[in-house]
Amino acid sequence: MYYSYILKSLKDGRYYYGSTEDVNRRLIKHNNGDVKSTKGRRPFEIHFVEAHVNRSLAFKREMFYKSIEGYIYLKEKQII
């Protein structure tokens, strides 16, 4: 299984959207400062996760989250 996920920064309250095969391992990398784009916004918590059957679908969902349509969807569903 692959996952699309949303992390929430406990420092600034903003969200980070991503996809991975192991959400918990990825969260550890974000919180350890191993991810350049989130290093200054640590710590993070898992806010939302969706499971997908393959990497391609998880990545497509990540890209959807990052789009204006995805933002509207996440707001309407009260996910963010």
MODELLER restraints for C-alpha pairs under 7 A, 6 or more apart:
rsr = mdl.restraints
at = mdl.atoms
rsr.add(forms.Gaussian(group=physical.xy_distance, feature=features.Distance(at['CA:1:A'], at['CA:21:A']), mean=6.41, stdev=0.5))
rsr.add(forms.Gaussian(group=physical.xy_distance, feature=features.Distance(at['CA:1:A'], at['CA:51:A']), mean=6.55, stdev=0.5))
rsr.add(forms.Gaussian(group=physical.xy_distance, feature=features.Distance(at['CA:1:A'], at['CA:52:A']), mean=5.89, stdev=0.5))
rsr.add(forms.Gaussian(group=physical.xy_distance, feature=features.Distance(at['CA:1:A'], at['CA:53:A']), mean=5.19, stdev=0.5))
rsr.add(forms.Gaussian(group=physical.xy_distance, feature=features.Distance(at['CA:1:A'], at['CA:54:A']), mean=6.21, stdev=0.5))
rsr.add(forms.Gaussian(group=physical.xy_distance, feature=features.Distance(at['CA:2:A'], at['CA:20:A']), mean=5.77, stdev=0.5))
rsr.add(forms.Gaussian(group=physical.xy_distance, feature=features.Distance(at['CA:2:A'], at['CA:21:A']), mean=4.42, stdev=0.5))
rsr.add(forms.Gaussian(group=physical.xy_distance, feature=features.Distance(at['CA:2:A'], at['CA:51:A']), mean=5.87, stdev=0.5))
rsr.add(forms.Gaussian(group=physical.xy_distance, feature=features.Distance(at['CA:2:A'], at['CA:52:A']), mean=5.17, stdev=0.5))
rsr.add(forms.Gaussian(group=physical.xy_distance, feature=features.Distance(at['CA:2:A'], at['CA:53:A']), mean=6.20, stdev=0.5))
rsr.add(forms.Gaussian(group=physical.xy_distance, feature=features.Distance(at['CA:2:A'], at['CA:54:A']), mean=5.65, stdev=0.5))
rsr.add(forms.Gaussian(group=physical.xy_distance, feature=features.Distance(at['CA:2:A'], at['CA:55:A']), mean=5.57, stdev=0.5))
rsr.add(forms.Gaussian(group=physical.xy_distance, feature=features.Distance(at['CA:2:A'], at['CA:58:A']), mean=6.03, stdev=0.5))
rsr.add(forms.Gaussian(group=physical.xy_distance, feature=features.Distance(at['CA:3:A'], at['CA:19:A']), mean=5.39, stdev=0.5))
rsr.add(forms.Gaussian(group=physical.xy_distance, feature=features.Distance(at['CA:3:A'], at['CA:20:A']), mean=5.38, stdev=0.5))
rsr.add(forms.Gaussian(group=physical.xy_distance, feature=features.Distance(at['CA:3:A'], at['CA:21:A']), mean=5.97, stdev=0.5))
rsr.add(forms.Gaussian(group=physical.xy_distance, feature=features.Distance(at['CA:3:A'], at['CA:49:A']), mean=6.53, stdev=0.5))
rsr.add(forms.Gaussian(group=physical.xy_distance, feature=features.Distance(at['CA:3:A'], at['CA:50:A']), mean=5.50, stdev=0.5))
rsr.add(forms.Gaussian(group=physical.xy_distance, feature=features.Distance(at['CA:3:A'], at['CA:51:A']), mean=4.56, stdev=0.5))
rsr.add(forms.Gaussian(group=physical.xy_distance, feature=features.Distance(at['CA:3:A'], at['CA:52:A']), mean=5.71, stdev=0.5))
rsr.add(forms.Gaussian(group=physical.xy_distance, feature=features.Distance(at['CA:3:A'], at['CA:58:A']), mean=5.46, stdev=0.5))
rsr.add(forms.Gaussian(group=physical.xy_distance, feature=features.Distance(at['CA:4:A'], at['CA:18:A']), mean=5.72, stdev=0.5))
rsr.add(forms.Gaussian(group=physical.xy_distance, feature=features.Distance(at['CA:4:A'], at['CA:19:A']), mean=4.12, stdev=0.5))
rsr.add(forms.Gaussian(group=physical.xy_distance, feature=features.Distance(at['CA:4:A'], at['CA:20:A']), mean=6.55, stdev=0.5))
rsr.add(forms.Gaussian(group=physical.xy_distance, feature=features.Distance(at['CA:4:A'], at['CA:49:A']), mean=5.84, stdev=0.5))
rsr.add(forms.Gaussian(group=physical.xy_distance, feature=features.Distance(at['CA:4:A'], at['CA:50:A']), mean=5.35, stdev=0.5))
rsr.add(forms.Gaussian(group=physical.xy_distance, feature=features.Distance(at['CA:4:A'], at['CA:51:A']), mean=6.67, stdev=0.5))
rsr.add(forms.Gaussian(group=physical.xy_distance, feature=features.Distance(at['CA:4:A'], at['CA:58:A']), mean=5.03, stdev=0.5))
rsr.add(forms.Gaussian(group=physical.xy_distance, feature=features.Distance(at['CA:4:A'], at['CA:59:A']), mean=6.87, stdev=0.5))
rsr.add(forms.Gaussian(group=physical.xy_distance, feature=features.Distance(at['CA:4:A'], at['CA:61:A']), mean=6.35, stdev=0.5))
rsr.add(forms.Gaussian(group=physical.xy_distance, feature=features.Distance(at['CA:4:A'], at['CA:62:A']), mean=5.67, stdev=0.5))
rsr.add(forms.Gaussian(group=physical.xy_distance, feature=features.Distance(at['CA:5:A'], at['CA:17:A']), mean=5.86, stdev=0.5))
rsr.add(forms.Gaussian(group=physical.xy_distance, feature=features.Distance(at['CA:5:A'], at['CA:18:A']), mean=5.36, stdev=0.5))
rsr.add(forms.Gaussian(group=physical.xy_distance, feature=features.Distance(at['CA:5:A'], at['CA:19:A']), mean=5.83, stdev=0.5))
rsr.add(forms.Gaussian(group=physical.xy_distance, feature=features.Distance(at['CA:5:A'], at['CA:48:A']), mean=5.57, stdev=0.5))
rsr.add(forms.Gaussian(group=physical.xy_distance, feature=features.Distance(at['CA:5:A'], at['CA:49:A']), mean=4.37, stdev=0.5))
rsr.add(forms.Gaussian(group=physical.xy_distance, feature=features.Distance(at['CA:5:A'], at['CA:50:A']), mean=6.37, stdev=0.5))
rsr.add(forms.Gaussian(group=physical.xy_distance, feature=features.Distance(at['CA:6:A'], at['CA:15:A']), mean=6.45, stdev=0.5))
rsr.add(forms.Gaussian(group=physical.xy_distance, feature=features.Distance(at['CA:6:A'], at['CA:16:A']), mean=5.56, stdev=0.5))
rsr.add(forms.Gaussian(group=physical.xy_distance, feature=features.Distance(at['CA:6:A'], at['CA:17:A']), mean=4.65, stdev=0.5))
rsr.add(forms.Gaussian(group=physical.xy_distance, feature=features.Distance(at['CA:6:A'], at['CA:18:A']), mean=6.47, stdev=0.5))
rsr.add(forms.Gaussian(group=physical.xy_distance, feature=features.Distance(at['CA:6:A'], at['CA:46:A']), mean=6.37, stdev=0.5))
rsr.add(forms.Gaussian(group=physical.xy_distance, feature=features.Distance(at['CA:6:A'], at['CA:47:A']), mean=5.44, stdev=0.5))
rsr.add(forms.Gaussian(group=physical.xy_distance, feature=features.Distance(at['CA:6:A'], at['CA:48:A']), mean=5.02, stdev=0.5))
rsr.add(forms.Gaussian(group=physical.xy_distance, feature=features.Distance(at['CA:6:A'], at['CA:49:A']), mean=6.45, stdev=0.5))
rsr.add(forms.Gaussian(group=physical.xy_distance, feature=features.Distance(at['CA:7:A'], at['CA:15:A']), mean=5.54, stdev=0.5))
rsr.add(forms.Gaussian(group=physical.xy_distance, feature=features.Distance(at['CA:7:A'], at['CA:16:A']), mean=5.04, stdev=0.5))
rsr.add(forms.Gaussian(group=physical.xy_distance, feature=features.Distance(at['CA:7:A'], at['CA:17:A']), mean=6.50, stdev=0.5))
rsr.add(forms.Gaussian(group=physical.xy_distance, feature=features.Distance(at['CA:7:A'], at['CA:44:A']), mean=6.06, stdev=0.5))
rsr.add(forms.Gaussian(group=physical.xy_distance, feature=features.Distance(at['CA:7:A'], at['CA:45:A']), mean=5.56, stdev=0.5))
rsr.add(forms.Gaussian(group=physical.xy_distance, feature=features.Distance(at['CA:7:A'], at['CA:46:A']), mean=4.65, stdev=0.5))
rsr.add(forms.Gaussian(group=physical.xy_distance, feature=features.Distance(at['CA:7:A'], at['CA:47:A']), mean=5.08, stdev=0.5))
rsr.add(forms.Gaussian(group=physical.xy_distance, feature=features.Distance(at['CA:7:A'], at['CA:48:A']), mean=6.98, stdev=0.5))
rsr.add(forms.Gaussian(group=physical.xy_distance, feature=features.Distance(at['CA:8:A'], at['CA:14:A']), mean=5.77, stdev=0.5))
rsr.add(forms.Gaussian(group=physical.xy_distance, feature=features.Distance(at['CA:8:A'], at['CA:15:A']), mean=4.55, stdev=0.5))
rsr.add(forms.Gaussian(group=physical.xy_distance, feature=features.Distance(at['CA:8:A'], at['CA:16:A']), mean=6.35, stdev=0.5))
rsr.add(forms.Gaussian(group=physical.xy_distance, feature=features.Distance(at['CA:8:A'], at['CA:44:A']), mean=5.41, stdev=0.5))
rsr.add(forms.Gaussian(group=physical.xy_distance, feature=features.Distance(at['CA:8:A'], at['CA:45:A']), mean=5.45, stdev=0.5))
rsr.add(forms.Gaussian(group=physical.xy_distance, feature=features.Distance(at['CA:8:A'], at['CA:46:A']), mean=6.44, stdev=0.5))
rsr.add(forms.Gaussian(group=physical.xy_distance, feature=features.Distance(at['CA:8:A'], at['CA:47:A']), mean=5.82, stdev=0.5))
rsr.add(forms.Gaussian(group=physical.xy_distance, feature=features.Distance(at['CA:9:A'], at['CA:15:A']), mean=6.22, stdev=0.5))
rsr.add(forms.Gaussian(group=physical.xy_distance, feature=features.Distance(at['CA:9:A'], at['CA:41:A']), mean=6.06, stdev=0.5))
rsr.add(forms.Gaussian(group=physical.xy_distance, feature=features.Distance(at['CA:9:A'], at['CA:42:A']), mean=6.14, stdev=0.5))
rsr.add(forms.Gaussian(group=physical.xy_distance, feature=features.Distance(at['CA:9:A'], at['CA:43:A']), mean=5.89, stdev=0.5))
rsr.add(forms.Gaussian(group=physical.xy_distance, feature=features.Distance(at['CA:9:A'], at['CA:44:A']), mean=4.43, stdev=0.5))
rsr.add(forms.Gaussian(group=physical.xy_distance, feature=features.Distance(at['CA:9:A'], at['CA:45:A']), mean=6.64, stdev=0.5))
rsr.add(forms.Gaussian(group=physical.xy_distance, feature=features.Distance(at['CA:10:A'], at['CA:42:A']), mean=6.87, stdev=0.5))
rsr.add(forms.Gaussian(group=physical.xy_distance, feature=features.Distance(at['CA:10:A'], at['CA:43:A']), mean=5.60, stdev=0.5))
rsr.add(forms.Gaussian(group=physical.xy_distance, feature=features.Distance(at['CA:10:A'], at['CA:44:A']), mean=5.63, stdev=0.5))
rsr.add(forms.Gaussian(group=physical.xy_distance, feature=features.Distance(at['CA:11:A'], at['CA:41:A']), mean=5.89, stdev=0.5))
rsr.add(forms.Gaussian(group=physical.xy_distance, feature=features.Distance(at['CA:11:A'], at['CA:42:A']), mean=6.20, stdev=0.5))
rsr.add(forms.Gaussian(group=physical.xy_distance, feature=features.Distance(at['CA:11:A'], at['CA:43:A']), mean=6.46, stdev=0.5))
rsr.add(forms.Gaussian(group=physical.xy_distance, feature=features.Distance(at['CA:12:A'], at['CA:41:A']), mean=6.73, stdev=0.5))
rsr.add(forms.Gaussian(group=physical.xy_distance, feature=features.Distance(at['CA:17:A'], at['CA:62:A']), mean=6.12, stdev=0.5))
rsr.add(forms.Gaussian(group=physical.xy_distance, feature=features.Distance(at['CA:17:A'], at['CA:65:A']), mean=6.81, stdev=0.5))
rsr.add(forms.Gaussian(group=physical.xy_distance, feature=features.Distance(at['CA:18:A'], at['CA:62:A']), mean=5.52, stdev=0.5))
rsr.add(forms.Gaussian(group=physical.xy_distance, feature=features.Distance(at['CA:19:A'], at['CA:58:A']), mean=5.78, stdev=0.5))
rsr.add(forms.Gaussian(group=physical.xy_distance, feature=features.Distance(at['CA:19:A'], at['CA:59:A']), mean=5.76, stdev=0.5))
rsr.add(forms.Gaussian(group=physical.xy_distance, feature=features.Distance(at['CA:19:A'], at['CA:62:A']), mean=6.08, stdev=0.5))
rsr.add(forms.Gaussian(group=physical.xy_distance, feature=features.Distance(at['CA:29:A'], at['CA:35:A']), mean=6.48, stdev=0.5))
rsr.add(forms.Gaussian(group=physical.xy_distance, feature=features.Distance(at['CA:30:A'], at['CA:38:A']), mean=6.47, stdev=0.5))
rsr.add(forms.Gaussian(group=physical.xy_distance, feature=features.Distance(at['CA:30:A'], at['CA:39:A']), mean=6.90, stdev=0.5))
rsr.add(forms.Gaussian(group=physical.xy_distance, feature=features.Distance(at['CA:31:A'], at['CA:42:A']), mean=5.75, stdev=0.5))
rsr.add(forms.Gaussian(group=physical.xy_distance, feature=features.Distance(at['CA:31:A'], at['CA:43:A']), mean=5.34, stdev=0.5))
rsr.add(forms.Gaussian(group=physical.xy_distance, feature=features.Distance(at['CA:31:A'], at['CA:44:A']), mean=6.17, stdev=0.5))
rsr.add(forms.Gaussian(group=physical.xy_distance, feature=features.Distance(at['CA:33:A'], at['CA:39:A']), mean=4.56, stdev=0.5))
rsr.add(forms.Gaussian(group=physical.xy_distance, feature=features.Distance(at['CA:52:A'], at['CA:58:A']), mean=5.64, stdev=0.5))
rsr.add(forms.Gaussian(group=physical.xy_distance, feature=features.Distance(at['CA:64:A'], at['CA:70:A']), mean=4.98, stdev=0.5))
rsr.add(forms.Gaussian(group=physical.xy_distance, feature=features.Distance(at['CA:65:A'], at['CA:71:A']), mean=5.95, stdev=0.5))
rsr.add(forms.Gaussian(group=physical.xy_distance, feature=features.Distance(at['CA:74:A'], at['CA:80:A']), mean=5.75, stdev=0.5))
